[in-house]
Amino acid sequence: MLVAPYKDYDNKYEGFSDYKLDTDLVRRVGNISILHSDDDDPPINRRAHELAQAIDDIHFVQLSGYGHFRIGHNMQSEELPPLLSELERD
């Protein structure tokens, strides 16, 4: 499960994003889902969509109104029903 995936586009944290993306990851480990909120920060939005396009067979869940999934900011409670649904998914 990936929630609000980050990539250091500005190289602020030297070497943090220096890796090769495994496009066959889902086939090797089983189900992988990206939970993404359309009102997250632009770099997070960008990375979520890049991963959804780059990784074969990944399940992309577009949500609205959850921001960066922080309670007290966009999220008003600890409950995140879409996350539970994804965890229960085969």
Secondary structure in CASP SS format (residue, H / E / C, confidence):
PFRMAT SS
TARGET T0000
AUTHOR 0000-0000-0000
METHOD secondary structure of the structure
MODEL  1
M C 1.00
L E 1.00
V E 1.00
A C 1.00
P C 1.00
Y C 1.00
K C 1.00
D C 1.00
Y C 1.00
D C 1.00
N C 1.00
K C 1.00
Y C 1.00
E C 1.00
G C 1.00
F C 1.00
S C 1.00
D C 1.00
Y C 1.00
K C 1.00
L C 1.00
D C 1.00
T C 1.00
D C 1.00
L H 1.00
V H 1.00
R H 1.00
R H 1.00
V H 1.00
G C 1.00
N C 1.00
I C 1.00
S E 1.00
I E 1.00
L E 1.00
H E 1.00
S E 1.00
D C 1.00
D C 1.00
D C 1.00
D C 1.00
P H 1.00
P H 1.00
I H 1.00
N H 1.00
R H 1.00
R H 1.00
A H 1.00
H H 1.00
E H 1.00
L H 1.00
A H 1.00
Q H 1.00
A H 1.00
I C 1.00
D C 1.00
D C 1.00
I C 1.00
H E 1.00
F E 1.00
V E 1.00
Q E 1.00
L E 1.00
S C 1.00
G C 1.00
Y C 1.00
G C 1.00
H C 1.00
F C 1.00
R C 1.00
I E 1.00
G C 1.00
H C 1.00
N C 1.00
M E 1.00
Q C 1.00
S C 1.00
E C 1.00
E C 1.00
L C 1.00
P H 1.00
P H 1.00
L H 1.00
L H 1.00
S H 1.00
E H 1.00
L H 1.00
E H 1.00
R C 1.00
D C 1.00
END
